[in-house]
Amino acid sequence: MSDTDTRIADGLSRLLADTYAVYLKTHGYHWNVRGPNFASLHTLFMTQYTEMWNAIDLVAERIRALGELAPQGYGAFGKLSGIQDGDPSKSADAMLQELLADHATLIATAKAAREGADDVTAAVIDARIDAHQKHAWMIRATLG
């Protein structure tokens, strides 16, 4: 394994941890959102956390393909991610604002991980950037 592959795998590990943290927060907000837009937000959050859940495996498998072990467990993810846990008592708008900021963090994490990546890894990362940009757009549109 080259130093470049190790560096890319480290960036992917941070991307995996951030994605898992935002997945958990979005899923929790799906359960706990309240207010007049409950039904639409419940559905929006489900769509987004489902997409992230499916992507988590792809990122982890790419880390393995680069010859590194994928991080696992809350402790490992907590050391790698700066994403804070969600607060179920927040208002719907506060949940949306927080998730919007988290998707911006994820996009930045993905872009940092992409630097120097081979074509296959870059394609995985580009798909994550596209997905998080779409999630952020949906949230911005919902906020008005």
PASEBA-1860 file (N, C-alpha, C; in nm, 3 decimals):
! residues 144
1> MSDTDTRI> 0.085/-0.117/0.000/0.000/0.000/0.000/0.089/0.123/0.000 ~ 0.054/0.218/-0.083/0.133/0.340/-0.095/0.091/0.442/0.011 ~ 0.178/0.540/0.033/0.144/0.649/0.125/0.020/0.724/0.076 ~ 0.007/0.735/-0.056/-0.110/0.803/-0.113/-0.237/0.727/-0.080 ~ -0.234/0.594/-0.097/-0.351/0.512/-0.065/-0.388/0.524/0.083 ~ -0.289/0.526/0.170/-0.314/0.541/0.313/-0.379/0.676/0.341 ~ -0.326/0.781/0.278/-0.382/0.916/0.298/-0.526/0.923/0.246 ~ -0.551/0.864/0.131/-0.687/0.863/0.073/-0.780/0.782/0.163
9> ADGLSRLL> -0.734/0.668/0.211/-0.816/0.586/0.301/-0.847/0.661/0.430 ~ -0.751/0.738/0.480/-0.777/0.820/0.599/-0.885/0.923/0.572 ~ -0.880/0.987/0.455/-0.985/1.083/0.418/-1.120/1.016/0.403 ~ -1.120/0.897/0.344/-1.244/0.821/0.330/-1.298/0.779/0.468 ~ -1.210/0.751/0.560/-1.253/0.714/0.696/-1.323/0.832/0.762 ~ -1.271/0.952/0.743/-1.338/1.072/0.796/-1.473/1.092/0.727 ~ -1.477/1.069/0.596/-1.603/1.079/0.522/-1.704/0.976/0.572 ~ -1.658/0.855/0.597/-1.745/0.751/0.650/-1.801/0.790/0.787
17> ADTYAVYL> -1.714/0.840/0.873/-1.757/0.880/1.008/-1.856/0.996/1.002 ~ -1.828/1.097/0.920/-1.920/1.210/0.907/-2.053/1.165/0.849 ~ -2.049/1.078/0.750/-2.172/1.029/0.688/-2.255/0.951/0.790 ~ -2.189/0.867/0.868/-2.262/0.789/0.968/-2.325/0.881/1.073 ~ -2.251/0.983/1.114/-2.304/1.077/1.214/-2.426/1.152/1.160 ~ -2.421/1.197/1.035/-2.535/1.269/0.978/-2.650/1.173/0.950 ~ -2.617/1.050/0.912/-2.722/0.947/0.897/-2.798/0.932/1.029 ~ -2.724/0.913/1.139/-2.788/0.893/1.270/-2.872/1.015/1.310
25> KTHGYHWN> -2.818/1.134/1.288/-2.891/1.256/1.325/-3.018/1.269/1.241 ~ -3.006/1.245/1.111/-3.122/1.257/1.022/-3.229/1.155/1.059 ~ -3.186/1.034/1.093/-3.281/0.930/1.132/-3.351/0.970/1.263 ~ -3.276/1.022/1.356/-3.335/1.068/1.482/-3.431/1.183/1.461 ~ -3.396/1.275/1.374/-3.487/1.387/1.346/-3.613/1.337/1.275 ~ -3.599/1.234/1.194/-3.715/1.171/1.130/-3.814/1.123/1.238 ~ -3.762/1.066/1.344/-3.848/1.017/1.453/-3.909/1.131/1.533 ~ -3.835/1.238/1.552/-3.870/1.338/1.653/-3.922/1.471/1.600
33> VRGPNFAS> -3.923/1.491/1.469/-3.972/1.618/1.416/-4.120/1.636/1.450 ~ -4.158/1.761/1.473/-4.297/1.792/1.506/-4.336/1.920/1.435 ~ -4.465/1.944/1.431/-4.515/2.069/1.377/-4.600/2.049/1.254 ~ -4.643/2.162/1.194/-4.736/2.155/1.083/-4.678/2.089/0.958 ~ -4.545/2.083/0.947/-4.483/2.019/0.830/-4.431/1.879/0.862 ~ -4.485/1.821/0.967/-4.438/1.690/1.011/-4.432/1.589/0.897 ~ -4.541/1.571/0.825/-4.547/1.464/0.725/-4.442/1.483/0.616 ~ -4.429/1.604/0.566/-4.331/1.626/0.458/-4.187/1.613/0.510
41> LHTLFMTQ> -4.161/1.661/0.631/-4.025/1.650/0.686/-3.992/1.505/0.724 ~ -4.089/1.435/0.778/-4.071/1.294/0.810/-4.028/1.217/0.685 ~ -4.094/1.245/0.574/-4.062/1.180/0.447/-3.927/1.227/0.392 ~ -3.900/1.357/0.397/-3.772/1.410/0.350/-3.657/1.346/0.425 ~ -3.667/1.343/0.559/-3.561/1.285/0.640/-3.542/1.137/0.607 ~ -3.651/1.063/0.587/-3.641/0.921/0.554/-3.569/0.902/0.420 ~ -3.604/0.983/0.322/-3.538/0.974/0.192/-3.388/0.997/0.207 ~ -3.352/1.099/0.286/-3.211/1.132/0.300/-3.135/1.029/0.382
49> YTEMWNAI> -3.191/0.983/0.494/-3.115/0.886/0.573/-3.105/0.752/0.501 ~ -3.203/0.716/0.421/-3.196/0.592/0.345/-3.084/0.599/0.241 ~ -3.074/0.712/0.174/-2.967/0.730/0.075/-2.831/0.720/0.143 ~ -2.815/0.785/0.257/-2.687/0.781/0.328/-2.654/0.641/0.378 ~ -2.757/0.570/0.427/-2.735/0.433/0.475/-2.677/0.346/0.365 ~ -2.731/0.359/0.245/-2.682/0.279/0.133/-2.541/0.318/0.092 ~ -2.506/0.445/0.109/-2.373/0.494/0.069/-2.265/0.455/0.169 ~ -2.300/0.438/0.293/-2.201/0.405/0.396/-2.122/0.280/0.357
57> DLVAERIR> -2.190/0.180/0.309/-2.125/0.055/0.272/-2.027/0.076/0.157 ~ -2.064/0.157/0.060/-1.976/0.182/-0.055/-1.847/0.251/-0.012 ~ -1.858/0.346/0.079/-1.739/0.417/0.127/-1.650/0.320/0.205 ~ -1.709/0.241/0.293/-1.631/0.145/0.372/-1.562/0.043/0.282 ~ -1.632/-0.004/0.181/-1.572/-0.102/0.089/-1.459/-0.041/0.009 ~ -1.466/0.087/-0.022/-1.358/0.153/-0.094/-1.234/0.164/-0.004 ~ -1.255/0.188/0.125/-1.142/0.190/0.219/-1.073/0.054/0.219 ~ -1.153/-0.052/0.222/-1.097/-0.188/0.220/-1.025/-0.216/0.090
65> ALGELAPQ> -1.080/-0.168/-0.022/-1.016/-0.189/-0.152/-0.879/-0.121/-0.158 ~ -0.862/-0.016/-0.080/-0.732/0.053/-0.074/-0.636/-0.015/0.024 ~ -0.681/-0.123/0.089/-0.594/-0.202/0.174/-0.595/-0.163/0.320 ~ -0.684/-0.075/0.360/-0.694/-0.034/0.500/-0.819/-0.094/0.563 ~ -0.821/-0.096/0.695/-0.941/-0.140/0.766/-1.035/-0.021/0.781 ~ -1.162/-0.044/0.757/-1.263/0.062/0.774/-1.290/0.079/0.923 ~ -1.299/0.204/0.968/-1.332/0.224/1.109/-1.472/0.171/1.139 ~ -1.493/0.128/1.261/-1.626/0.081/1.300/-1.650/0.115/1.445
73> GYGAFGKL> -1.773/0.138/1.478/-1.812/0.166/1.615/-1.821/0.314/1.644 ~ -1.905/0.345/1.742/-1.930/0.484/1.778/-1.804/0.555/1.827 ~ -1.720/0.484/1.902/-1.598/0.545/1.952/-1.504/0.586/1.839 ~ -1.484/0.494/1.745/-1.397/0.524/1.631/-1.454/0.637/1.547 ~ -1.583/0.633/1.520/-1.646/0.739/1.441/-1.640/0.873/1.515 ~ -1.660/0.870/1.646/-1.655/0.993/1.724/-1.519/1.060/1.719 ~ -1.412/0.981/1.713/-1.277/1.037/1.704/-1.250/1.098/1.567 ~ -1.319/1.049/1.464/-1.293/1.093/1.327/-1.386/1.206/1.280
81> SGIQDGDP> -1.500/1.222/1.343/-1.602/1.315/1.296/-1.617/1.435/1.390 ~ -1.641/1.549/1.330/-1.673/1.669/1.408/-1.822/1.697/1.414 ~ -1.902/1.611/1.355/-2.047/1.628/1.355/-2.100/1.601/1.495 ~ -2.179/1.692/1.547/-2.235/1.677/1.680/-2.367/1.599/1.675 ~ -2.399/1.532/1.785/-2.527/1.461/1.795/-2.642/1.560/1.780 ~ -2.754/1.511/1.729/-2.874/1.593/1.719/-2.943/1.608/1.853 ~ -3.028/1.709/1.859/-3.106/1.736/1.980/-3.253/1.720/1.943 ~ -3.320/1.615/1.992/-3.458/1.589/1.952/-3.557/1.695/1.998
89> SKSADAML> -3.516/1.783/2.089/-3.608/1.887/2.136/-3.610/2.010/2.045 ~ -3.522/2.014/1.945/-3.516/2.130/1.856/-3.644/2.143/1.774 ~ -3.669/2.266/1.731/-3.780/2.289/1.638/-3.746/2.231/1.502 ~ -3.846/2.213/1.420/-3.824/2.159/1.285/-3.726/2.247/1.207 ~ -3.743/2.380/1.213/-3.653/2.468/1.140/-3.509/2.458/1.193 ~ -3.493/2.444/1.324/-3.359/2.430/1.381/-3.296/2.298/1.337 ~ -3.376/2.193/1.328/-3.325/2.065/1.278/-3.276/2.081/1.135 ~ -3.357/2.147/1.052/-3.320/2.168/0.912/-3.192/2.252/0.900
97> QELLADHA> -3.182/2.358/0.978/-3.063/2.443/0.974/-2.938/2.364/1.012 ~ -2.951/2.282/1.115/-2.836/2.202/1.159/-2.796/2.100/1.053 ~ -2.894/2.033/0.993/-2.862/1.936/0.888/-2.802/2.005/0.766 ~ -2.847/2.125/0.735/-2.789/2.199/0.623/-2.640/2.223/0.648 ~ -2.606/2.266/0.767/-2.465/2.288/0.803/-2.387/2.156/0.799 ~ -2.448/2.049/0.844/-2.381/1.918/0.843/-2.352/1.871/0.701 ~ -2.444/1.895/0.609/-2.419/1.855/0.470/-2.306/1.939/0.411 ~ -2.296/2.065/0.449/-2.183/2.148/0.404/-2.051/2.089/0.457
105> TLIATAKA> -2.052/2.044/0.581/-1.934/1.979/0.639/-1.899/1.852/0.561 ~ -2.001/1.773/0.532/-1.978/1.649/0.456/-1.920/1.676/0.317 ~ -1.969/1.778/0.252/-1.917/1.814/0.119/-1.770/1.853/0.131 ~ -1.736/1.932/0.231/-1.596/1.971/0.251/-1.508/1.850/0.284 ~ -1.558/1.760/0.367/-1.484/1.638/0.401/-1.460/1.555/0.276 ~ -1.562/1.542/0.192/-1.550/1.464/0.069/-1.450/1.527/-0.027 ~ -1.456/1.658/-0.042/-1.362/1.726/-0.132/-1.218/1.711/-0.085 ~ -1.198/1.716/0.045/-1.063/1.697/0.099/-1.014/1.554/0.074
113> AREGADDV> -1.103/1.457/0.087/-1.066/1.316/0.066/-1.036/1.288/-0.081 ~ -1.090/1.367/-0.171/-1.076/1.343/-0.315/-0.938/1.380/-0.369 ~ -0.869/1.470/-0.301/-0.740/1.517/-0.350/-0.642/1.402/-0.369 ~ -0.601/1.379/-0.493/-0.506/1.274/-0.525/-0.565/1.136/-0.540 ~ -0.696/1.123/-0.534/-0.761/0.992/-0.543/-0.754/0.937/-0.685 ~ -0.747/0.806/-0.696/-0.753/0.742/-0.827/-0.894/0.757/-0.883 ~ -0.912/0.720/-1.009/-1.041/0.741/-1.077/-1.157/0.670/-1.009 ~ -1.135/0.547/-0.963/-1.244/0.471/-0.900/-1.284/0.537/-0.768
121> TAAVIDAR> -1.185/0.571/-0.687/-1.214/0.636/-0.559/-1.277/0.772/-0.581 ~ -1.226/0.847/-0.678/-1.281/0.979/-0.709/-1.428/0.968/-0.749 ~ -1.464/0.863/-0.822/-1.603/0.845/-0.863/-1.693/0.820/-0.742 ~ -1.644/0.741/-0.646/-1.721/0.717/-0.522/-1.740/0.849/-0.448 ~ -1.634/0.925/-0.435/-1.640/1.052/-0.363/-1.728/1.152/-0.436 ~ -1.715/1.159/-0.569/-1.799/1.251/-0.646/-1.947/1.220/-0.628 ~ -1.981/1.092/-0.620/-2.121/1.054/-0.597/-2.168/1.105/-0.461 ~ -2.079/1.100/-0.360/-2.115/1.151/-0.228/-2.133/1.303/-0.231
129> IDAHQKHA> -2.045/1.372/-0.301/-2.058/1.518/-0.312/-2.191/1.553/-0.377 ~ -2.222/1.486/-0.488/-2.349/1.511/-0.558/-2.468/1.486/-0.464 ~ -2.464/1.376/-0.391/-2.576/1.342/-0.302/-2.593/1.446/-0.192 ~ -2.484/1.488/-0.131/-2.495/1.585/-0.022/-2.532/1.724/-0.072 ~ -2.489/1.757/-0.193/-2.534/1.884/-0.252/-2.684/1.879/-0.276 ~ -2.735/1.765/-0.321/-2.879/1.750/-0.343/-2.954/1.755/-0.210 ~ -2.904/1.687/-0.109/-2.968/1.691/0.023/-2.974/1.835/0.074 ~ -2.863/1.907/0.059/-2.859/2.048/0.106/-2.958/2.133/0.027
137> WMIRATLG> -2.967/2.111/-0.102/-3.061/2.187/-0.184/-3.204/2.161/-0.138 ~ -3.238/2.036/-0.114/-3.373/2.001/-0.068/-3.404/2.069/0.065 ~ -3.307/2.072/0.154/-3.328/2.137/0.285/-3.343/2.288/0.267 ~ -3.255/2.349/0.185/-3.268/2.494/0.160/-3.404/2.529/0.101 ~ -3.450/2.447/0.006/-3.580/2.471/-0.057/-3.693/2.457/0.044 ~ -3.678/2.366/0.137/-3.779/2.345/0.241/-3.782/2.462/0.337 ~ -3.665/2.517/0.368/-3.658/2.632/0.458/-3.714/2.758/0.395 ~ -3.716/2.761/0.261/-3.772/2.877/0.191/-3.678/2.984/0.168
END
